[in-house]
Amino acid sequence: MIMHDFSTKGEPRKENSPSTLPEAGPIPLNKPSFSPPPPGARALALDILAAAARTGQSVEEGLAGAARRHPGLPRRERALLLELVQGVKRWEVRLDYLLARLSHLPLAKLHPLVLQLLRLGAFQILWLDRVPARAVLHEAGNLAKVKGLPRSHVGFINAVLRRLAAGEAPPLPGPEADPVLALSVIHSHPAWLVRRWLAQYGPDATAARLAANNQIPPLTVRVNTLKTDPDALMIRLAAEGVESRRTRFSPVGLSFESIKSSPTDLPSYGEGLWTFQDEGAQLAAVLLPLGPDLLVSEIGAGRGGKTTHLAEAMGNSGLLAAVDSHPGRLRELQLNVRRWGVTTAHPLRADAALALPLKTAALDAVVLDVPCSSLGIIRRHPEIKSRLRESDLAAFPPRQQAMLEEAARLLKPGGRLLYITCTTEPAENEAQINSFLTRHPEFHLATDPGRLPPQARHLIQPPGFYRTSPADHNLDAFFAAVLAKN
């Protein structure tokens, strides 16, 4: 389950025991329930952030687990939980910079729960102007006591947060002495990524990209054209309490402007009338020319977001082999395909970097959605900033190259291969495609701008690379290219 971020702030403001049954006799119909209430958003946020730091579990997995364990959590608390967890991860670099200068102890020496409580409290004080500072301090102290932290730890948390609430936060670093440090702290991105982007884009474009990554992305969905159309769905959504509008680039996209309940609780979602998907991903899938009765494989199908889109383009006919190596993702894919009304897609568990159980030169088309460094989707998944290390980048190109070689083997003459990433790294994008074409003269670049609606054709740049950007287009950063086999 993907959790979506509904928080609205960008920059900080300035200033149980269950009841037992009787041994005999009828159970009273009016016997009250003594189930304990679900924990509050702040307690859950602390547990999720602490577990992520301790075990390496992603905070999105933690959020999904909390939703499963506490289905009765009020919507207001669910929204606050999401805002707290994603907000702390979005601004963690800046939070740690400030806290390190307000604490007389190095952050690395603090008890792990103390550090997470400080981050949670500081985020609320600086970014959530609807939460009084005294309430933040009180709740932080209570949570520390509930977790059994020593009295001295509770006092330390209170002292640091009290100084922050009183306006004692140190100034942010200026660019004169250290431009990398300044951009890193101001925009809360790791210094290695700032340094990398400065070399690649220059100072102004880097600052714009960093700032765009901290904006809350729109809640964008793709309409199921097997069952409805955008205009009809807008009417249906309005009846369900959702204000929506047509997206700027994608003809089958809608953007939710306001919503009164959890999106996945809407009847229209349960009926498979729409799914979450950024416009950049919607347009990337359109680049591949498809039609009825084709043999197609999607490698790296994940949970089925693009699978359903490809099946629509195929008229829900032919055969679509949806390949992924993760059994959990394939189970979700099966559920999503069924909800969508797709019958042509068939899941296949396999490692696409190895030989796939598919016949050589048999497919009309292959979609290759490769594992990548995911630097293009930071605004939706801010924990990427703290989970990814610069040393991790070297692991992606070799695997992508192996997957490209295997995908190329499957294509019949005249077939098309659509290569997609959600990163900005040239080694995973243009360099990967150029290297493949050098090794395979039987392929050529065939990305056709005419496949896109007129308002989106500028997203394909010479010599035929599809690129989107949060800073330039308010879209997640995707890269795509179509390769044709001669």
Secondary structure, 3 states (H helix, E strand, C coil): CCCCCCCCCCCCCCCCCCCCCCCCCCCCCCCCCCCCCCCCHHHHHHHHHHHHHHHCCCHHHHHHHHHHHCCCCCHHHHHHHHHHHHHHHHCHHHHHHHHHHHCCCCHHHCCHHHHHHHHHHHHHHHHCCCCCHHHHHHHHHHHHHHCCCCHHHHHHHHHHHHHHHCCCCCCCCCCCCCHHHHHHHHCCCCHHHHHHHHHHHCHHHHHHHHHHHCCCCCEEEEECCCCCCHHHHHHHHHHCCEEEEECCCCCCEEEEEEECCCHHHCHHHHCCCEEECCHHHHHHHHCCCCCCCCEEEEECCCCCHHHHHHHHHCCCCCEEEEEECCHHHHHHHHHHHHHHCCCCEEEEECCCCCCCCCCCCCEEEEEEECCCCCHHHCCCCCCHHHHCCHHHHHHHHHHHHHHHHHHHHHEEEEEEEEEEECCCCHHHCHHHHHHHHHHCCCEEECCCHHHCCHHHHHHEECCCEEECCHHHHCCCCCEEEEEEEC
